[in-house]
Each structure stands twice: as structure tokens, then as C-alpha cells.
Amino acid sequence: MGDVEFVTYDDAEEMAAAIDDDTAAVIVEPVQGEGGINPARKKFLQRVRVETATSGAALIFDEVQTGMGRTGTLWASEWADVVPDMITSAKGLGNGLPVGATLCRDWIADNYGSHASTFSGGPVISAAVHATVSTIVDEGIPPHAAEMGEYMMDEIEAAAEEHDLGVRDVRGNGLMVGVEVKKGANRVLRDLAINHQSAGAAGGPNSRPIFAPAHH
């Protein structure tokens, strides 16, 4: 893709060196999803906010997977204490119905141009989004996801140690959790998928994302 520069995830210095006055925007996932569930450090996300604000570039958070309470806050940007200029959302936003949305600051919305979609703003999808967001907020699902995610990671680590399951690492935020296993320990991934209804394809040869339900 022309005029796009990729940098190492969670490397603040490399990111800062890549941003200059010609940078239009920086796009980052607060927690890498398909890359194997890798949470960015708070100081990395905060540094990106400082660098983009200094250069005048827009900061865009891809929250298609991390949004809607899954990471323990409504938006993953909240636990990092960062307010981006744009947030992309989908998937959990419609609770199973196809929908996508972009949230942005006024200075971006005011210069949005004529881009449009034939089926945007449909009443059925909009009603589903309203019901989903209302339920997530009113029933306190994000803090529940944070509590259950901490419990789940503790239990996985304890079981892995007790039964020698070949687990190398357990990481994530809230109920967006990744389990990385040692080479040859793919039986752990199969057991998670078949017997414990974990969702998500492997984020690497030895890792499996777990997207557990966040509801009570």
C-alpha cells in the first residue's frame, strides 16, 4: 500500500521516529487481535497520542475487536487513558448483526466530504446497535468482563501449572485473552475449542485467542 509505513507494534521509539509533519494519521489496535492477543503498553499508546498531537496527525484506534466492553472498559482506549481522534467499531456493536461505525472528533466530521453508503443508517441495524450499547452500559458488562477476565487468566495459569499443559503465556485485557502454548502442545488448543467452546482462530502457530462472552 503506497504512502503507508508499518512499524513494530508496541515500540514507542520506532513509532515516534516514523511520525512527522507529513503524517496524516496513525492507526493502531490497543490490543492486537489476529496477531495473537498482544495488549499494547499504556505508555506506548500514550506516547503515540503525544506524538500525533504534536505533529497534527489523527490518532485512529481500531476497536473492531476490542470495543464494546470486551477488554474491561467500553473502549480499550479508556484503560490506557487515551482519547483518540477516531475509533472504528463493528462486530460486537451489533451483537451478531452486520454493522460498522466510525466515531470521530468534530474537526474530522466537519471535513468528512461526500463519502456515503447505500444501506447506512438502516432502522433495524440502528435499533440493534441501540439495544446492544444500552445493555452493555446499563448492565455494567465492561467491569464484569474485567473481573471475569482476571479470574479466567488466573485459573488457566493455575491449571496449566498443575497439569503441565505446556502453556507458555496467558495474556490479554478483560475477556479478550490469548493463550500461547509451547511447541507441540496444540492439544491444549484443541481441548479449548472442542470442550470449552473457546472462539477464534489461532493468532499464530502456537496461540489461540479466547473471546469469552462478557455477559453475566
N, C-alpha and C positions, 0 to 999 in steps of 0.2 A: 504494500500500500504506500503510495507516494506521500512524501511530506509527513510521515509518521515515524517517530523514533521510539523504540522499545528500550526499557531499562530494567535492571534486575529488581524483582519485587522486594520491597521492604528495605531497599538500600537508599537511605536518605541522601547520602553524599552524591551518588550517581544520579539520583533524581534531580537534585538541586543543580548539578552541573549541566543537565540537559535542558533546563528551563532558562529561557532568555526573553528579551523583549519581542521576539518574533513568534513566541509560543502562543497559540490560540487557546489551547485547553489541555488539561491533564486529566486522563481517565484512569481510575483505579478502583479495584474491588477492595472494600475494607477487610473482607475475608475471601481469599481465593477459593472458588468453589470447585470447578473442574480441574484445577491444578493440584488438588489433594487436600483441601481444607487447611489453608495456611492463613491464620489471622495475622494481619499487619500489626506491628507495634504502634502504640498510641503516639510515641514520639515521631515515628515515621509519618503518619497521617497528619500530625500537627505541623511538621516541617514542610510537608507539601502544601498545606494551607498557607503558611507564611510565604513560601517562595512564589506561589501563584498570585497571591495578593500583591506582592512586591512588583511582579512583572506585569500585572494586569491580565493574566491568563485566567480562564474559567477553570474551576475545580469541579470535576464531574465524578460522582460516586455511582458505580454500577451496583445497585442494590436489588437486582432481579432475584438473586438467591438469598441475600442477607436480610432483606426488608421484611416488614410485617411481623416483627416480634421474634423471629426465629433465633436471633443471636442474643436475646435477653433484653433488648430495647426495641422500640418500634422500628427505628432505623439504626443500623450498625454504627453510623456516624455519631450517634449520641454517646456511646460508651467511650468514644475517642475524644469527646468534647470538641468536635469539629463541625462547622456548618458549611457544607459545600455550596457551590453556586447552582448545581443541577444534580438531581437524583433520578436515575432511571429505575422503573419498577415494573413488575409483571408477575407471572406465576401466582404467588401467594395473594396478590392483590385481588384476584377474582375468585379465589378458593376453588379452582378447578375449571372455571370458565375462561376462555381466551381473552386476555386483556393486557394492554401495556399502557404505561403512563410516564410522562416526564414532568417532574416538578422543577421549577426554576425561579430564580430571583427576577424581580421586576425589570431590571436593566437588560436581561436576556429576553424576557417575554415581550417587551416593548419593541424589540428589533427582530422578532421571530420570522417575519416575512410571510409568504403566501403558502407555505407548506400545509397540506391538509390530507385527510384520509376519508375515503368514501363512507366507511362504516364507523367512524369515530363518534363517540358520544351516544351510542345506541342505548335506549332506555332499559333494556333487560340487563345488559352488562353493567350499566351505571348503577342500577339497583343492587346488583350482586356485589359490586365494589363497596357501595354504601353500607350494606349489611355486614360485609366482611370486616371492614375497618371499624365499624361501630362495635361489633362483637369483640374484636381483638382489644380495643381500648376499654370498653365498658366492663369486660370480664377480667381485666388485668392479666392478660395472657403473656405479655413480654416478661414481667418479673417472675411469673410462674415458669416460663421457659428457662430463665437464668438459673432458678433454683433446681429444676429438674435436670438441666444440663450438667451442673456441678455434681449432682448426685450420680448421674449416669457415668460420667467420666471417672469418678472415684470408684464406682462399682466395677467398671471394666478393668481398671488398673489393678484392683484387688483380685479379681477373678483371674486375670492374666498371670499375676504373680503366683497365686495359689495353685493353678492348674498348668503352669508352664505352657501358655498358649502361643508363645512366640510373638508377642506384641512388642514392637519397638517403641511406639509412641502413641499417645492419645492426646488430641489437641482440638481446640475449637472455642467457640463462644456460644453460650446458651445451648440450644439443641441442634446447632449446626456443628457436628462433631466428626472428626476424622480419626480412623484407627489405622495405623501403619504397622504392618506385620513384617517379621523377618523373612528373608528369602526361604521359600519352600513351605511357608506357613499359610498358604492360601485356603487350607481347610477352615481356618478361622473366618475368612470372608464368606465361604460357602455356608457355614453354620449361621452366620449373622443374617444372610439373605433368606435361607430356607426356613430356619427355625425361629427367627426373631423378627421377621418382616422388616428388616432394615431396607432403606431405599437408596437408590443412587448407584451409578456405575463406578467402577474403580477409578480413582483420580490419578492412578499411577499403577505400576506393576504390582506393588505391594501395599496399596492403601485403598480404603473404602470409605466414602463419605456416608455418614448416618444422618438422615434428615428425619428425626423423630417428630411425631405430632406434638404440637405445643399446647393442645387444649387440656383441660382438667380431666 
